[in-house]
């Protein structure tokens, strides 16, 4: 069996059913919350995996996202789509983890850690692009994922990552250049 | 030159196409739900989501109460006084009290986090701001009419509040 099963994205619930699950989960209904987990955990895991560049950490953080979601689900007031809100929650939790796990010297001098895990061997079913994204320097990788895959604007990314808007744009261009190079284009 | 531009355009399009093909979902290798279920069951014993909502309702009340308290405090403190320098000293005291109240309310709204658990560098920043405020307050006691010192005190207080907000305010709560 493949270590990583990649499936197509699709909505499993209609919006009405989803609203019901949310309302029930907000009242403390764990079964309704489980339905929400079933619907969203693969998307959240994909986000965690791409940003953390490590399978085990991604699984741990994905769990934490849902535990925190349970605690904070009352903060969702339906002003945006639930999936959009959940993605923001997850992105902030992942970034918090990445920051927390950095040594003080990495934080002060913005030293980037290169990914050492041999993803190509561990996950042979991944696309070339995903493999190459994982090989990007951390800041370039995070900006690229948030901008190109998750659809955030540079203004939003700059706030999330605590960098100037210009830095976010230049990290994105750097990432694109490195990806083109590694993809042999 | 023209060829290079065309190559770049093609490369850009190829990259865009590759991004569009990336899977939006991936399945974790291990079962994550059992751990989540255990964690939320433990949480439910202490506080359910509906209880969190009660705490949330309390927040605006706390903010409103603090605003009322600050207004009352200002009214009482800034009552007419015969001596101008005494009035200025009172203004400094009122500024400090108002600031402490704002800080306290802000920390309560962030779940009363333990500032001592912050990274050392952040704690050092807060200590620096606090000692700067003390120094300015002392200087104001000798020279209560110095508007530059008053502005400086106001600025350091704002810096401290901004820093606390930056450290503890989760962006997703504002969504």
Boltz contact constraints between the chains, C-beta under 6 A:
constraints:
  - contact:
      token1: [A, 3]
      token2: [B, 29]
      max_distance: 6.0
  - contact:
      token1: [A, 4]
      token2: [B, 26]
      max_distance: 6.0
  - contact:
      token1: [A, 5]
      token2: [B, 27]
      max_distance: 6.0
  - contact:
      token1: [A, 6]
      token2: [B, 23]
      max_distance: 6.0
  - contact:
      token1: [A, 6]
      token2: [B, 26]
      max_distance: 6.0
  - contact:
      token1: [A, 7]
      token2: [B, 25]
      max_distance: 6.0
  - contact:
      token1: [A, 9]
      token2: [B, 24]
      max_distance: 6.0
  - contact:
      token1: [A, 9]
      token2: [B, 25]
      max_distance: 6.0
  - contact:
      token1: [A, 26]
      token2: [B, 49]
      max_distance: 6.0
  - contact:
      token1: [A, 27]
      token2: [B, 50]
      max_distance: 6.0
  - contact:
      token1: [A, 28]
      token2: [B, 48]
      max_distance: 6.0
  - contact:
      token1: [A, 28]
      token2: [B, 49]
      max_distance: 6.0
  - contact:
      token1: [A, 28]
      token2: [B, 50]
      max_distance: 6.0
  - contact:
      token1: [A, 42]
      token2: [B, 25]
      max_distance: 6.0
  - contact:
      token1: [A, 42]
      token2: [B, 27]
      max_distance: 6.0
  - contact:
      token1: [A, 43]
      token2: [B, 24]
      max_distance: 6.0
  - contact:
      token1: [A, 43]
      token2: [B, 25]
      max_distance: 6.0
  - contact:
      token1: [A, 45]
      token2: [B, 26]
      max_distance: 6.0
  - contact:
      token1: [A, 45]
      token2: [B, 28]
      max_distance: 6.0
  - contact:
      token1: [A, 46]
      token2: [B, 25]
      max_distance: 6.0
  - contact:
      token1: [A, 46]
      token2: [B, 26]
      max_distance: 6.0
  - contact:
      token1: [A, 49]
      token2: [B, 26]
      max_distance: 6.0
  - contact:
      token1: [A, 59]
      token2: [B, 28]
      max_distance: 6.0
  - contact:
      token1: [A, 62]
      token2: [B, 32]
      max_distance: 6.0
  - contact:
      token1: [A, 63]
      token2: [B, 32]
      max_distance: 6.0
  - contact:
      token1: [A, 63]
      token2: [B, 35]
      max_distance: 6.0
  - contact:
      token1: [A, 63]
      token2: [B, 36]
      max_distance: 6.0
  - contact:
      token1: [A, 66]
      token2: [B, 36]
      max_distance: 6.0
  - contact:
      token1: [A, 67]
      token2: [B, 36]
      max_distance: 6.0
  - contact:
      token1: [A, 67]
      token2: [B, 39]
      max_distance: 6.0
  - contact:
      token1: [A, 70]
      token2: [B, 40]
      max_distance: 6.0
  - contact:
      token1: [A, 73]
      token2: [B, 49]
      max_distance: 6.0
  - contact:
      token1: [A, 74]
      token2: [B, 49]
      max_distance: 6.0
  - contact:
      token1: [A, 74]
      token2: [B, 52]
      max_distance: 6.0
  - contact:
      token1: [A, 74]
      token2: [B, 53]
      max_distance: 6.0
  - contact:
      token1: [A, 75]
      token2: [B, 173]
      max_distance: 6.0
  - contact:
      token1: [A, 85]
      token2: [B, 175]
      max_distance: 6.0
  - contact:
      token1: [A, 88]
      token2: [B, 172]
      max_distance: 6.0
  - contact:
      token1: [A, 88]
      token2: [B, 175]
      max_distance: 6.0
  - contact:
      token1: [A, 89]
      token2: [B, 172]
      max_distance: 6.0
  - contact:
      token1: [A, 92]
      token2: [B, 171]
      max_distance: 6.0
  - contact:
      token1: [A, 92]
      token2: [B, 172]
      max_distance: 6.0
  - contact:
      token1: [A, 129]
      token2: [B, 18]
      max_distance: 6.0
  - contact:
      token1: [A, 148]
      token2: [B, 19]
      max_distance: 6.0
  - contact:
      token1: [A, 180]
      token2: [B, 11]
      max_distance: 6.0
  - contact:
      token1: [A, 185]
      token2: [B, 11]
      max_distance: 6.0
  - contact:
      token1: [A, 185]
      token2: [B, 14]
      max_distance: 6.0
